[in-house]
Amino acid sequence: MGSKQSSVLKTVLKSVFVFSVTGAALLGAQNTSQAADSSKSVASALAPQKASYGYFIDQYKKNIKQNTTPDTNPAISIFDNTFLSYWSPDGTKKNADVLKENLDKSIKITNDASQDEVNRSYLTDRRDLRYNLISGLGQYAPAFIKDASAQTDFNTIPTSPLPANSPYSSMKWADENSKLGSVVKLVDLNEASDWSSTGTPKAYIKFTRPYRQSDQVKVNPYLKNVMAAAPDNDYDFPSGHTTAAFETGESLAYVFPQRFQQLITRSSEVGYDRVLAGRHSPLAVMGGRVLGTAMTAATLNDPANKQLIEQAYQNAQTNLSKAKDTNADDSFSDYQKNLKDYTYRLTYGFKPVGSTTKAMVVPKGAEVLLKTRFPYLSDTQRREILYTTGLPSGYPMGDDTEGWGRLNLFAAANGFGKFLTDTVVKLDASKGGFNANDIWKNNISGNGGLTKQGSGQLTLLGENTYRGETNVDGGSLVAQNNQAFGNGGIKVNAGKLQLSSKSVTVKGNYTQAKQGTLELDSNSHAQINGTAHLGGKLVVKSDSKLSSGDKLLSFKKHTGKFNHVSLPKGWHLDYGSKDIRVVK
């Protein structure tokens, strides 16, 4: 090596060559090092944080009657940094301001309740906790009721207050031996096991229900006798109905992710119904969401439940996916309303009580909650979604050590909030469902880029600002927003890039290989801020309403031409120096 290097250095040309190769090698090593550093940084960001009890998913079965203290019961100590920092079981108000705000919200919500809300909160109170979630299935609910043999004995609103000793529903909510038996079993396992109860945390925390804190809290008129007769040790925090609602709703969302956001919105509505009735305070139902979500993740992660979970998923897909009743009501058909309601109920409008700039923490095992919603992603990618869609720190009930309180599953169901690094996704159309076709609705930021692989279709709906490059290596990548592709360039190496927005901006260069296809519909136009390197196929859908001279692509300059063009009959392309137009 030494003699060869000496001979090379005898000529300037060879010296430059060696310098160039060495420089390139050093640059490559530097880029590799930066990539490794980036991977380490992402891995560090996504790493779980251990609480005093360890990790909830490993300890959840310790929530039993015998374990009555934070040292022995994770369902109590999960609230160490949140509710137990505002309130002490001995009655001391550690944060009087947040407790006053909590009561004030109870007063306002109960006094502002509409008659429809009063009626709904009555039914939520009386029915089996699990039956309450069936409405989240919308037009699939009739099939679920039939195939799960689901039932309730509370279907009407009374004309006067119930007697003080009126019982809850006495009917079994659904049948474990029914056609949807494995789904019912999974819900029952998650919601009705010994370790699912909120009784022990309530007994330790001893926080008084809102209607007993102030007579300004307006109780549900049909329940006033029942509530007045409740024992003194019938405590507020955490809400059992809300815990059960999230255990049930998130279990159903796992086995039937087609209704993921609607089901968790109904879960949050059950919590809101508890506030409406005067039964619980906002902090109590927020605590129920935290505990119910942690319990669900623990159940879904437990290896002992693996076979039942798989059976329940297949059971739901087989019997419900084609059983939509288009004549049935759907209380959760309005996406924007669901988004608004769910988002509000994450914080109930509380003012922050701590720093709002702490880094997000994703609990150990929380990624399982998105497993069927994003079956084509890895566990690490699902954790990245949870990390980049979580709530800011500082809000009441948000900053438990593990991060359960900051999870925003509604936003997470819309895909990444940020690309922390270059993201590769592979959708397989042959597998159906979300593997075949998915939509990401979030506005995606970050330094990374996106590579779309596989035969399935992915649609980007957000106003994205991610800085990396967008690559299409297979299937279809669809833009339904002008800013769908962020701030980088695009390479269509294979597969199809489809523009379904009237105008789509490409901030960098556009490169299309001969195996790639660009498809324009609805009179779409692509504004390329850099250079367009053209090849492959161009398709302008025949239903497009074209006018002679319409611009299809604009750019600073271009190289090459499309190898094949599919236009409505009688039309052809006119290649200009700054654009490509259709003419007739």
VEXDREN-2710 file (C-alpha; in Angstrom, 1 decimal):
% VEXDREN-2710
k/r/px/py/pz
1/MET/0.0/0.0/0.0
2/GLY/2.8/2.4/0.9
3/SER/4.7/2.1/-2.5
4/LYS/1.4/2.4/-4.5
5/GLN/0.5/5.5/-2.5
6/SER/4.0/7.0/-3.2
7/SER/3.7/6.5/-6.9
8/VAL/0.2/8.0/-7.0
9/LEU/1.4/11.1/-5.2
10/LYS/4.1/11.7/-8.0
11/THR/1.5/13.2/-10.3
12/VAL/-1.0/16.0/-9.6
13/LEU/-3.8/14.2/-11.3
14/LYS/-3.4/11.1/-9.2
15/SER/-3.0/13.2/-6.1
16/VAL/-6.3/14.9/-6.8
17/PHE/-7.8/11.6/-7.4
18/VAL/-6.6/10.2/-4.1
19/PHE/-7.8/13.4/-2.3
20/SER/-11.2/13.1/-3.9
21/VAL/-11.6/9.5/-3.1
22/THR/-10.4/10.0/0.5
23/GLY/-12.7/13.1/0.8
24/ALA/-15.6/11.1/-0.4
25/ALA/-14.8/8.3/1.9
26/LEU/-14.5/10.7/4.8
27/LEU/-17.8/12.4/3.8
28/GLY/-19.5/9.0/3.5
29/ALA/-18.1/8.0/6.9
30/GLN/-19.4/11.3/8.3
31/ASN/-22.9/10.8/6.8
32/THR/-22.9/7.2/8.2
33/SER/-21.9/8.6/11.6
34/GLN/-24.6/11.3/11.4
35/ALA/-27.2/8.6/10.4
36/ALA/-26.1/6.5/13.3
37/ASP/-26.3/9.5/15.7
38/SER/-29.8/10.2/14.3
39/SER/-30.8/6.6/14.9
40/LYS/-29.4/6.7/18.4
41/SER/-31.2/10.0/19.1
42/VAL/-34.5/8.6/17.9
43/ALA/-34.0/5.4/19.9
44/SER/-33.3/7.5/23.0
45/ALA/-36.4/9.7/22.4
46/LEU/-38.6/6.7/22.0
47/ALA/-37.3/4.7/25.0
48/PRO/-39.8/4.2/27.8
49/GLN/-39.3/5.7/31.2
50/LYS/-39.6/3.5/34.2
51/ALA/-41.9/4.6/37.0
52/SER/-41.5/3.8/40.8
53/TYR/-43.6/0.7/40.3
54/GLY/-41.7/-0.4/37.1
55/TYR/-43.7/-0.5/33.9
56/PHE/-47.5/-0.7/34.2
57/ILE/-47.8/-3.4/31.5
58/ASP/-45.6/-5.7/33.6
59/GLN/-47.3/-4.9/36.9
60/TYR/-51.0/-4.4/36.1
61/LYS/-52.3/-7.5/37.8
62/LYS/-51.1/-6.1/41.1
63/ASN/-54.2/-3.9/41.1
64/ILE/-56.1/-6.1/43.5
65/LYS/-58.0/-5.4/46.8
66/GLN/-55.1/-6.7/48.9
67/ASN/-52.7/-4.1/47.5
68/THR/-54.0/-0.9/49.0
69/THR/-51.0/1.5/48.8
70/PRO/-48.9/3.2/46.1
71/ASP/-46.0/1.0/47.0
72/THR/-48.0/-2.2/46.2
73/ASN/-50.5/-1.1/43.6
74/PRO/-49.5/0.5/40.2
75/ALA/-53.1/1.6/39.6
76/ILE/-52.6/4.0/42.6
77/SER/-49.0/5.0/42.0
78/ILE/-49.6/5.8/38.3
79/PHE/-51.2/9.0/39.7
80/ASP/-48.2/10.0/41.9
81/ASN/-47.1/12.8/39.7
82/THR/-50.5/14.0/38.8
83/PHE/-53.7/13.8/40.9
84/LEU/-51.8/12.8/44.1
85/SER/-49.7/16.0/43.6
86/TYR/-52.9/18.0/43.8
87/TRP/-54.7/16.1/46.5
88/SER/-53.7/14.0/49.5
89/PRO/-55.9/11.2/50.8
90/ASP/-55.8/12.9/54.3
91/GLY/-57.8/15.7/52.7
92/THR/-55.0/18.2/52.2
93/LYS/-55.3/20.3/49.0
94/LYS/-51.8/20.3/47.6
95/ASN/-52.9/22.4/44.6
96/ALA/-56.0/24.3/45.6
97/ASP/-56.2/26.2/42.4
98/VAL/-56.5/23.1/40.1
99/LEU/-59.0/21.5/42.5
100/LYS/-61.1/24.7/42.4
101/GLU/-60.9/24.8/38.6
102/ASN/-62.0/21.1/38.6
103/LEU/-65.1/21.9/40.7
104/ASP/-65.9/25.0/38.7
105/LYS/-65.9/23.0/35.5
106/SER/-68.2/20.4/37.1
107/ILE/-70.6/23.2/38.0
108/LYS/-70.5/24.8/34.6
109/ILE/-70.9/21.6/32.6
110/THR/-73.8/20.3/34.7
111/ASN/-75.6/23.6/34.6
112/ASP/-75.1/24.0/30.8
113/ALA/-76.3/20.4/30.0
114/SER/-79.0/20.1/27.3
115/GLN/-82.0/17.8/27.7
116/ASP/-80.4/15.4/25.1
117/GLU/-77.2/15.3/27.2
118/VAL/-79.2/14.7/30.4
119/ASN/-81.0/11.8/28.7
120/ARG/-77.8/10.3/27.3
121/SER/-76.0/10.6/30.6
122/TYR/-78.9/8.8/32.4
123/LEU/-78.7/5.9/30.0
124/THR/-74.9/5.8/30.3
125/ASP/-75.2/5.6/34.1
126/ARG/-77.7/2.8/34.1
127/ARG/-76.5/0.5/31.3
128/ASP/-73.7/-2.0/31.6
129/LEU/-70.4/-0.3/31.3
130/ARG/-69.5/-2.4/28.2
131/TYR/-72.8/-2.0/26.4
132/ASN/-72.3/1.7/26.5
133/LEU/-69.6/1.4/23.8
134/ILE/-71.6/-0.3/21.1
135/SER/-72.9/2.9/19.7
136/GLY/-69.3/3.7/18.7
137/LEU/-69.6/1.0/16.1
138/GLY/-72.2/3.2/14.3
139/GLN/-73.7/1.4/11.3
140/TYR/-72.0/-1.8/12.4
141/ALA/-73.7/-1.8/15.7
142/PRO/-76.9/-3.7/14.6
143/ALA/-74.7/-6.6/13.4
144/PHE/-72.7/-6.5/16.7
145/ILE/-75.9/-6.5/18.8
146/LYS/-77.2/-9.5/16.8
147/ASP/-74.0/-11.5/16.6
148/ALA/-72.9/-10.8/20.2
149/SER/-76.4/-11.3/21.6
150/ALA/-75.9/-7.9/23.2
151/GLN/-78.7/-6.5/25.3
152/THR/-79.8/-3.9/27.9
153/ASP/-82.9/-3.3/30.0
154/PHE/-82.5/0.5/29.8
155/ASN/-83.8/1.9/26.6
156/THR/-86.2/4.6/27.7
157/ILE/-86.1/7.8/29.7
158/PRO/-88.2/7.8/32.9
159/THR/-90.9/10.3/33.6
160/SER/-89.8/10.9/37.2
161/PRO/-86.7/10.4/39.4
162/LEU/-85.7/6.8/40.1
163/PRO/-86.2/5.4/43.6
164/ALA/-83.1/5.6/45.8
165/ASN/-82.5/1.8/45.7
166/SER/-82.8/1.4/41.9
167/PRO/-80.2/-1.0/40.6
168/TYR/-78.0/-0.8/37.5
169/SER/-78.7/-3.0/34.5
170/SER/-79.1/-6.6/35.6
171/MET/-78.7/-8.1/32.1
172/LYS/-75.6/-9.7/30.8
173/TRP/-74.3/-7.2/28.2
174/ALA/-73.3/-9.8/25.6
175/ASP/-72.7/-13.6/25.3
176/GLU/-69.2/-15.1/25.3
177/ASN/-70.7/-18.1/23.4
178/SER/-72.2/-16.0/20.7
179/LYS/-71.0/-15.7/17.1
180/LEU/-68.8/-12.8/18.3
181/GLY/-67.9/-14.7/21.4
182/SER/-64.1/-14.2/21.3
183/VAL/-64.6/-10.4/21.0
184/VAL/-66.9/-10.5/24.0
185/LYS/-64.3/-12.5/25.9
186/LEU/-61.6/-10.1/25.2
187/VAL/-63.7/-7.1/26.3
188/ASP/-64.7/-9.0/29.5
189/LEU/-61.1/-10.0/30.2
190/ASN/-59.9/-6.4/29.9
191/GLU/-62.8/-4.7/31.7
192/ALA/-64.2/-7.2/34.2
193/SER/-61.1/-8.9/35.6
194/ASP/-60.2/-8.5/39.3
195/TRP/-57.3/-6.2/38.4
196/SER/-59.5/-3.9/36.2
197/SER/-61.4/-2.4/39.0
198/THR/-61.0/1.2/40.2
199/GLY/-62.3/0.3/43.7
200/THR/-58.9/0.1/45.3
201/PRO/-57.5/3.3/43.9
202/LYS/-60.7/5.1/44.9
203/ALA/-60.6/3.8/48.4
204/TYR/-57.0/5.0/48.8
205/ILE/-57.4/8.4/47.2
206/LYS/-60.7/9.3/49.0
207/PHE/-61.7/12.2/46.8
208/THR/-65.3/13.4/47.3
209/ARG/-67.7/13.4/44.3
210/PRO/-68.4/16.9/42.9
211/TYR/-72.1/16.9/43.8
212/ARG/-71.1/16.5/47.5
213/GLN/-68.5/19.2/47.2
214/SER/-71.0/21.8/46.1
215/ASP/-74.8/22.1/45.8
216/GLN/-74.2/24.2/42.7
217/VAL/-73.4/21.0/40.8
218/LYS/-76.6/20.1/39.1
219/VAL/-77.2/16.4/39.3
220/ASN/-79.1/14.4/36.7
221/PRO/-82.7/14.8/37.7
222/TYR/-83.5/11.1/37.1
223/LEU/-80.7/10.0/39.4
224/LYS/-80.9/12.5/42.2
225/ASN/-82.5/10.0/44.7
226/VAL/-80.0/7.3/43.7
227/MET/-77.1/9.7/44.1
228/ALA/-78.3/11.1/47.4
229/ALA/-78.5/7.6/48.9
230/ALA/-75.0/6.6/47.8
231/PRO/-72.7/5.8/50.8
232/ASP/-70.1/8.3/52.0
233/ASN/-67.2/6.1/50.7
234/ASP/-68.6/6.3/47.1
235/TYR/-65.6/8.3/45.8
236/ASP/-64.9/10.3/42.7
237/PHE/-61.4/9.5/41.5
238/PRO/-60.7/7.8/39.2
239/SER/-64.0/7.3/37.4
240/GLY/-64.8/3.6/37.1
241/HIS/-67.3/4.1/34.2
242/THR/-64.6/6.1/32.2
243/THR/-61.9/3.5/32.9
244/ALA/-64.3/0.8/31.7
245/ALA/-65.2/2.9/28.7
246/PHE/-61.6/3.2/27.5
247/GLU/-60.9/-0.5/28.3
248/THR/-63.9/-1.5/26.2
249/GLY/-63.6/1.1/23.5
250/GLU/-59.9/0.5/22.9
251/SER/-60.4/-3.2/22.9
252/LEU/-63.1/-2.9/20.2
253/ALA/-60.9/-0.4/18.3
254/TYR/-58.1/-3.0/18.3
255/VAL/-60.3/-5.8/16.8
256/PHE/-62.2/-3.4/14.6
257/PRO/-59.9/-0.5/13.7
258/GLN/-62.2/0.6/10.9
259/ARG/-64.0/2.4/13.7
260/PHE/-61.0/3.3/15.8
261/GLN/-61.6/7.1/16.2
262/GLN/-65.3/6.7/16.6
263/LEU/-65.0/4.1/19.3
264/ILE/-62.4/6.1/21.4
265/THR/-64.6/9.2/20.9
266/ARG/-67.5/7.3/22.4
267/SER/-65.1/6.3/25.2
268/SER/-64.4/9.9/25.9
269/GLU/-68.1/10.7/25.7
270/VAL/-68.9/8.2/28.4
271/GLY/-66.5/10.2/30.6
272/TYR/-68.2/13.4/29.7
273/ASP/-71.6/11.9/30.5
274/ARG/-70.3/11.2/34.0
275/VAL/-69.5/14.8/34.4
276/LEU/-72.8/15.8/32.9
277/ALA/-74.6/13.7/35.5
278/GLY/-72.7/15.2/38.4
279/ARG/-71.3/11.8/39.2
280/HIS/-67.7/12.6/38.5
281/SER/-65.4/15.6/38.1
282/PRO/-63.3/16.3/34.9
283/LEU/-60.1/15.2/36.7
284/ALA/-61.7/11.9/37.7
285/VAL/-62.7/11.1/34.1
286/MET/-59.3/12.2/32.8
287/GLY/-57.8/9.8/35.3
288/GLY/-60.2/7.1/34.0
289/ARG/-58.8/7.6/30.5
290/VAL/-55.2/7.2/31.8
291/LEU/-55.9/4.1/33.8
292/GLY/-58.2/2.5/31.1
293/THR/-55.6/3.1/28.4
294/ALA/-52.8/1.6/30.5
295/MET/-55.0/-1.4/31.4
296/THR/-55.8/-2.0/27.7
297/ALA/-52.2/-1.8/26.6
298/ALA/-51.3/-4.3/29.4
299/THR/-54.0/-6.7/28.4
300/LEU/-53.0/-6.6/24.7
301/ASN/-49.3/-7.0/25.5
302/ASP/-49.8/-10.0/27.9
303/PRO/-48.5/-13.2/26.1
304/ALA/-51.1/-15.2/28.0
305/ASN/-53.8/-13.4/25.9
306/LYS/-52.2/-13.7/22.5
307/GLN/-54.4/-16.5/21.2
308/LEU/-57.6/-14.8/22.4
309/ILE/-56.5/-11.5/20.9
310/GLU/-55.8/-13.0/17.5
311/GLN/-59.1/-14.9/17.5
312/ALA/-61.1/-11.8/18.5
313/TYR/-59.5/-9.7/15.7
314/GLN/-60.3/-12.4/13.1
315/ASN/-63.8/-12.8/14.6
316/ALA/-64.6/-9.1/14.3
317/GLN/-63.2/-8.8/10.8
318/THR/-65.0/-11.9/9.5
319/ASN/-68.4/-11.0/11.0
320/LEU/-68.5/-7.2/11.0
321/SER/-66.5/-5.8/8.1
322/LYS/-69.2/-6.6/5.6
323/ALA/-72.2/-6.1/7.9
324/LYS/-72.6/-2.4/7.6
325/ASP/-76.3/-1.3/7.9
326/THR/-76.5/1.9/5.9
327/ASN/-80.0/2.6/7.3
328/ALA/-78.8/2.6/10.9
329/ASP/-78.0/5.7/12.8
330/ASP/-74.4/6.8/13.4
331/SER/-73.9/9.3/16.2
332/PHE/-70.2/9.5/15.3
333/SER/-70.3/10.1/11.6
334/ASP/-69.0/13.7/11.8
335/TYR/-65.2/13.5/11.8
336/GLN/-64.7/17.2/12.7
337/LYS/-67.1/16.9/15.7
338/ASN/-65.3/13.8/16.9
339/LEU/-62.0/15.5/16.6
340/LYS/-63.2/18.6/18.5
341/ASP/-64.9/16.6/21.2
342/TYR/-62.1/14.1/21.8
343/THR/-59.4/16.8/21.8
344/TYR/-61.3/18.9/24.3
345/ARG/-61.8/16.0/26.7
346/LEU/-58.1/15.3/26.8
347/THR/-57.6/18.4/28.9
348/TYR/-61.1/19.8/29.5
349/GLY/-59.6/23.2/29.0
350/PHE/-57.6/23.2/32.2
351/LYS/-54.7/25.7/32.5
352/PRO/-51.2/24.1/32.6
353/VAL/-49.9/23.4/36.0
354/GLY/-46.3/22.7/35.0
355/SER/-43.8/23.2/32.2
356/THR/-45.3/22.8/28.7
357/THR/-41.9/22.1/27.0
358/LYS/-40.9/18.7/28.4
359/ALA/-40.1/16.0/25.8
360/MET/-42.8/13.5/25.1
361/VAL/-42.5/10.1/26.8
362/VAL/-44.1/7.0/25.2
363/PRO/-45.0/4.3/27.7
364/LYS/-43.6/0.8/27.4
365/GLY/-46.0/-1.3/25.3
366/ALA/-48.3/1.6/24.3
367/GLU/-47.5/0.9/20.6
368/VAL/-49.7/-2.2/20.7
369/LEU/-52.7/0.2/20.8
370/LEU/-51.9/1.1/17.1
371/LYS/-51.0/-2.4/15.9
372/THR/-54.1/-3.1/13.9
373/ARG/-54.6/0.5/12.9
374/PHE/-51.2/0.5/11.3
375/PRO/-50.5/-3.1/10.5
376/TYR/-47.9/-2.2/7.9
377/LEU/-45.6/-0.3/10.4
378/SER/-43.1/-1.6/12.8
379/ASP/-43.4/-1.3/16.6
380/THR/-40.8/1.4/16.5
381/GLN/-42.7/3.4/13.9
382/ARG/-45.9/3.1/15.9
383/ARG/-44.0/4.4/18.9
384/GLU/-42.8/7.3/16.8
385/ILE/-46.4/8.1/15.9
386/LEU/-47.3/8.2/19.5
387/TYR/-44.3/10.3/20.3
388/THR/-45.0/12.9/17.5
389/THR/-48.7/13.2/18.2
390/GLY/-48.7/13.4/22.0
391/LEU/-50.0/16.3/24.1
392/PRO/-47.8/19.0/25.4
393/SER/-46.5/18.5/28.9
394/GLY/-47.8/20.5/31.9
395/TYR/-51.6/19.9/31.7
396/PRO/-53.4/18.3/34.7
397/MET/-53.3/14.5/34.6
398/GLY/-50.8/14.5/31.7
399/ASP/-47.4/14.1/33.3
400/ASP/-47.4/10.7/34.9
401/THR/-43.9/9.2/34.7
402/GLU/-44.5/6.7/31.9
403/GLY/-46.5/9.1/29.7
404/TRP/-50.0/7.5/29.6
405/GLY/-51.7/10.8/30.2
406/ARG/-50.1/12.5/27.2
407/LEU/-51.1/9.9/24.6
408/ASN/-53.5/11.3/22.0
409/LEU/-54.8/8.2/20.3
410/PHE/-57.2/10.2/18.0
411/ALA/-54.3/12.2/16.5
412/ALA/-52.2/9.0/16.5
413/ALA/-54.8/7.3/14.3
414/ASN/-54.1/9.9/11.6
415/GLY/-50.5/8.9/11.2
416/PHE/-47.1/10.5/11.9
417/GLY/-47.0/14.0/13.3
418/LYS/-43.3/14.3/12.4
419/PHE/-40.7/12.3/10.6
420/LEU/-37.9/12.0/13.1
421/THR/-35.8/10.2/10.5
422/ASP/-36.3/8.9/7.0
423/THR/-39.4/6.8/7.1
424/VAL/-40.0/3.7/4.9
425/VAL/-43.5/2.2/4.7
426/LYS/-44.6/-0.9/2.7
427/LEU/-48.3/-1.4/2.1
428/ASP/-49.4/-4.8/0.6
429/ALA/-52.7/-4.5/-1.4
430/SER/-53.2/-8.3/-1.2
431/LYS/-53.7/-8.2/2.5
432/GLY/-56.7/-5.8/2.3
433/GLY/-57.8/-3.3/4.9
434/PHE/-55.3/-0.6/6.0
435/ASN/-52.5/-2.7/4.4
436/ALA/-54.1/-2.0/1.0
437/ASN/-55.2/1.6/1.4
438/ASP/-54.6/4.1/4.2
439/ILE/-54.9/7.9/4.7
440/TRP/-52.6/10.0/6.8
441/LYS/-54.4/13.2/7.9
442/ASN/-51.9/14.9/10.1
443/ASN/-49.7/17.8/9.2
444/ILE/-46.2/16.1/9.1
445/SER/-43.1/18.1/10.0
446/GLY/-39.5/16.9/10.8
447/ASN/-36.2/16.4/9.2
448/GLY/-36.9/13.0/7.7
449/GLY/-38.4/12.0/4.4
450/LEU/-40.8/9.3/3.2
451/THR/-40.3/6.3/1.0
452/LYS/-43.5/4.5/-0.1
453/GLN/-43.0/0.8/-1.0
454/GLY/-45.3/-2.1/-1.7
455/SER/-48.4/-2.5/-3.8
456/GLY/-50.9/-0.6/-1.6
457/GLN/-52.0/3.0/-1.7
458/LEU/-51.1/5.7/0.8
459/THR/-52.8/9.1/0.7
460/LEU/-51.3/12.3/2.3
461/LEU/-54.0/14.7/3.4
462/GLY/-52.0/17.1/5.6
463/GLU/-50.2/20.4/5.0
464/ASN/-46.8/18.8/5.4
465/THR/-43.5/20.6/6.0
466/TYR/-41.1/17.6/6.4
467/ARG/-37.7/18.4/5.0
468/GLY/-36.6/15.1/3.5
469/GLU/-37.2/13.6/0.1
470/THR/-40.3/11.8/-1.0
471/ASN/-39.7/8.5/-2.9
472/VAL/-42.2/6.3/-4.6
473/ASP/-40.9/2.7/-5.1
474/GLY/-44.2/0.9/-5.6
475/GLY/-47.9/1.0/-5.4
476/SER/-49.6/4.5/-5.2
477/LEU/-48.8/7.6/-3.3
478/VAL/-51.6/10.1/-3.5
479/ALA/-51.5/13.9/-2.7
480/GLN/-54.8/15.5/-1.6
481/ASN/-53.2/18.7/-0.4
482/ASN/-51.1/21.4/-2.1
483/GLN/-48.4/20.9/0.5
484/ALA/-48.6/17.1/0.8
485/PHE/-45.0/16.5/-0.1
486/GLY/-43.4/18.8/2.4
487/ASN/-40.3/20.8/1.6
488/GLY/-38.2/18.3/-0.3
489/GLY/-37.9/16.8/-3.7
490/ILE/-39.7/13.8/-5.2
491/LYS/-38.4/10.7/-7.0
492/VAL/-40.9/8.3/-8.6
493/ASN/-38.7/5.3/-9.1
494/ALA/-41.6/2.8/-9.7
495/GLY/-45.3/2.7/-9.0
496/LYS/-47.6/5.7/-9.2
497/LEU/-47.7/9.3/-7.9
498/GLN/-51.2/10.5/-8.0
499/LEU/-52.2/14.2/-7.7
500/SER/-55.8/14.5/-6.5
501/SER/-55.5/18.1/-5.4
502/LYS/-56.1/21.0/-7.8
503/SER/-52.6/22.2/-7.3
504/VAL/-49.6/20.4/-5.7
505/THR/-46.3/22.1/-5.0
506/VAL/-43.0/20.2/-5.2
507/LYS/-40.4/22.4/-3.3
508/GLY/-37.4/20.6/-4.7
509/ASN/-36.6/18.7/-7.9
510/TYR/-38.9/16.1/-9.5
511/THR/-37.4/12.9/-10.9
512/GLN/-39.4/10.2/-12.6
513/ALA/-37.8/7.0/-13.8
514/LYS/-39.1/5.0/-16.7
515/GLN/-40.9/2.5/-14.4
516/GLY/-42.7/5.4/-12.7
517/THR/-46.1/6.9/-13.4
518/LEU/-47.5/10.3/-12.8
519/GLU/-51.3/10.5/-12.7
520/LEU/-53.3/13.7/-12.7
521/ASP/-57.0/14.0/-12.0
522/SER/-59.6/16.6/-11.5
523/ASN/-57.6/19.1/-13.6
524/SER/-54.6/18.9/-11.3
525/HIS/-51.4/20.9/-11.7
526/ALA/-48.0/20.3/-10.3
527/GLN/-45.8/23.3/-9.5
528/ILE/-42.2/22.1/-9.4
529/ASN/-39.9/24.7/-7.8
530/GLY/-36.7/22.9/-9.0
531/THR/-35.8/20.9/-12.1
532/ALA/-38.2/18.3/-13.6
533/HIS/-36.3/15.1/-14.8
534/LEU/-39.0/13.4/-16.8
535/GLY/-39.5/9.8/-17.9
536/GLY/-41.9/7.0/-17.5
537/LYS/-45.6/7.4/-18.0
538/LEU/-48.0/10.4/-17.7
539/VAL/-51.7/9.7/-17.2
540/VAL/-54.4/12.4/-17.3
541/LYS/-57.6/10.9/-16.3
542/SER/-60.3/10.9/-18.9
543/ASP/-62.9/12.5/-16.7
544/SER/-60.8/15.6/-16.3
545/LYS/-62.3/18.8/-17.7
546/LEU/-59.5/20.1/-19.8
547/SER/-59.1/23.4/-21.7
548/SER/-56.6/23.9/-24.5
549/GLY/-53.4/25.5/-23.0
550/ASP/-54.0/24.2/-19.4
551/LYS/-50.7/23.7/-17.5
552/LEU/-50.1/20.3/-16.2
553/LEU/-46.6/20.9/-14.9
554/SER/-44.6/24.0/-14.2
555/PHE/-40.8/24.0/-13.4
556/LYS/-37.6/26.1/-13.6
557/LYS/-36.4/23.8/-16.3
558/HIS/-36.8/20.2/-17.4
559/THR/-34.8/17.3/-18.9
560/GLY/-36.2/14.4/-20.9
561/LYS/-39.8/13.7/-21.7
562/PHE/-42.4/11.2/-20.7
563/ASN/-42.0/7.9/-22.5
564/HIS/-45.7/7.2/-22.7
565/VAL/-48.6/9.6/-22.4
566/SER/-52.3/8.7/-21.8
567/LEU/-54.6/11.6/-22.5
568/PRO/-58.3/11.9/-23.4
569/LYS/-58.8/11.3/-27.1
570/GLY/-57.7/14.2/-29.3
571/TRP/-55.3/15.8/-26.8
572/HIS/-51.5/16.0/-26.8
573/LEU/-48.7/17.6/-24.8
574/ASP/-46.8/20.8/-25.6
575/TYR/-43.4/20.9/-23.9
576/GLY/-42.3/24.4/-23.1
577/SER/-39.1/25.7/-21.4
578/LYS/-41.0/26.4/-18.1
579/ASP/-44.1/24.2/-18.3
580/ILE/-46.0/21.4/-20.0
581/ARG/-49.5/22.1/-21.4
582/VAL/-52.3/20.1/-22.9
583/VAL/-53.5/21.3/-26.3
584/LYS/-56.1/20.1/-28.7
END
